Amino acid sequence: MATGLERESGFTLFSDEELSEVCGVKRVGNCVEVTCGCTSHRYGDAVGRLRVFANGDLEISCECTPGCTEDKLTPAAFEKHSGRETAKKWKNNIWVIVDGEKVPLYKTVLLKYYNQVSRGANGSNKHQNGHRDEFVRCTSCNKGRRFRLRTKEECRIHHDAVADANWKCSDLPYDKVTCDNEEERASRRVYRGCNRSPTCKGCTSCVCFGCDVCRFSDCSCQTCTDFTTNAKA
């Protein structure tokens, strides 16, 4: 019997057989990690770790150099970071090692949940599989801090931070950040989680106007109240 990672629905994310010839496989929590890379004719191979989550999300931690700090990149952002000359074709340009050979992602089993999410993105629940990253400015140092909106809990943390007129860096619950920490550099801030483009400034694929992940029935703010009322209508 396969011992693959279990999805929330009870199905196996990937069986051991599906991943048997993929290099660098590691099962961590609700995701599978594999070694990946992207090749630039000018700079050579940029290697990273691809994480495939049970909800279809993909993110990459870059290991192109020992000092590289790029983490949680979208595939498109990793492709651009690697210096790939023919960007915007990350499914073809990002590869994993299968049986000792570099194989494009689109030829592997690793995209099957991402593709399912993409095909279902035409419905009213398209944003439930992820929202773009957002930033909130500290009222003390005025530095923008990143909020990832991948789960309902993360959305609630961001929601409450926006509503807090006195929010400070030290209020971030999942990162030990103080006002002394540097703000993300401009080149890093553009990676905000849009599935279509890492430099997107807002489109229908990454801007959510309300769903049951980022709206809360126990919140009395006007935004949540209106959403809850309309959802019951």
N, C-alpha and C positions, 0 to 999 in steps of 0.2 A: 504494500500500500504506500502511496506517495506520502512523504512527510513534509511537503512544501508548506510555505507560509499560508496561514488561514486568513481569508478575507473576512470582513465584518458580516457578510451575508452567509458565511459558512462554507463557501467554496474555496478550493485551493488556489492561491495566487499564481504560483508556478510549481509544477511538480519537480522532483529531483531529476527525473528523466529529461525534462525540457531544458534544464540548466546544466546537465552533466558535462557538456563540453565547453561551457562558457568560462572564461578565465576570471579568477578573482571574485567568485561569488561569496557573499556573506549575507546572512539573514539577520536583520536587526529590527526588533520591534514590529511595526506594521509596514515594513518595506524590505525590499531586496536590494543589496548593493552589488555592483559589478564594476570591474575595471573597464574604463572606456578611454577614448582619445579622439583627437581631430588633427589632421595633418595639413600643415601649411608648406607649400613649396619653398617658401623663403625661410621659415623658422623651424621646420621639421615637426615632429610629433609633440603635441601637448596632451599629457595624460591626466586623467581625472577619475573620480568615483561617481558613477551614475546611481542614483537612488530611485527606484520604482515603487511608488506607494500603492496601497490597496485601492485608493480612490481614483487612480489613474494619473496622479501628479508625477512629474519628473523633475528632478533637480540634480545638479552636478557640483561637486567640490573639486576645484582645480588643483592639480599637483604638478603643474608645468615646471616649476622651480621650487627648491626647498623653502624659499621665503614667500611664495605666493599665498595670499590670504583670501583669494576669491572663493566664496562659498555660497551654496544654495543658488547657483546660477540656473536660469532656464537653459534648455539645450541651445536655443538661438543665441543667448548671451555667451555661452561657453564657446560656441562656434566663432563668434566675433572676437572673443578674448584670445583665442588661439592664433588669430591672424590669418585665418582661412581666406584666400583670395576670392573664392566664389561662395560668398556667404548666402544666407537665407535658404539653404538647402540642407538643413541640419540632419534630416532623416537619412540623407545620402552621405553627408560628410563626417558625421560622428560615427565611430566604429567601436565594436567590442571584439575581443579575441575569442574566436570559436574554433576549437580544434587546432590551435596554433596559427590561425589566419585572421587577418583583419576583415570583419564582416560589417557592412553598413547596418545601422539600427533597423532600417525598414525591412531587412531580410531576416530579422530575428523575432523571437516570441515576445521580446521585451516591450513592444509597443501595443500589444493587443488590448490592454486596458486603456491606454491613452487614446487609441483610435475609437474605442467604444464611447469614451467621454466626448470626443470631438464630434462624433456622429449624433450624439444626443444633445448637442449644444443649441439646436434650433428651438427647443421647447422653453417653457416658462421657467424651468428650474436650472437653466444652463449655468448659473453662477454658483450652484451648490457644491461644485467640485473645486472651487478655488476663487479667490478674489485677488486683485492686484495688491501689492504691498502699499502701505500708506505711511505717511510721516506725521508726527505730532511734535510741535516745538515746545521746548521747556520754557516755563514762565520765568525761570531764574537766569539761565545762560543763553536762551534763544537759539539753542542748537536743535536741529531736527533729528528725531530718533525714529528708526524704522520699526514698523509694526507689520508682522506677517499675518495674513488673514486666511489661513488654511483650514482652521477648525472653528466650531462655534465658540469654543472657549477663547481662542485668539481674537475672534471678532468682538466678543464681549469686552475683552481687555481694551481693545482699541476704541470701542464705542464709549466706554466709561472714561477713557483718557480724554477724548474729544469734549465730553460733557463737563470735565473738571476744569474750572477756570484757573486753578492753581496747580496744574499738573507739572511735575518736575522729573528730571532724569532718574532720580532715585526711586521713583514710583514704578519703574519697569519691573514687573515681577519675575521675568524669565532671563534677563540679562543683568549682570552686575555693572551698571553704568552710573557714573556720576557726572557732574558738570565738568569735571576735569578731563574726561575722555574726549578725544577729538571727534568732530562730526565726520560722517562719511564723506569722502572726497566726491567731487562732482561726477567723475567718471564712473564711480560705483553706484551713485544714487539713481542713475538711469535704469538700472536693472530692477524693475519694479514688479516683475511677475506676469506681464502680459504674455499670453500664449502665442500671439502673432508676431510681436516685435519687442525686443528689450528696450527700445527707446520710445515706445508708444506713450503718448500723452493723454490717452483716454479714448477707448473705442467700445463698441458693444460687446466685445469679447472679454473685457477686463473690468469695465465699470458696472457695478451692480446697483440697481435702483431699488433693491429690496428683495430679500428672500428669507426663508425660515432659518438660515444660518446666521445672518447678520442683523436680524430683527428679533426683539425679545418681548414676549407677552407679559413678563413681570417688570418691564421698564415703563415708567410713566411719561417718558419724553414724547413729544408730539409725533416724531418720526415713527417710533415703534407703535404708538397708539393707533395711528392712521393705518399702518400696515396690518396690525392685528384685526382692526375693524373691517378692513377691506377683504382680508382673507376669510373672515367668517361670513361675509355677505354672499 
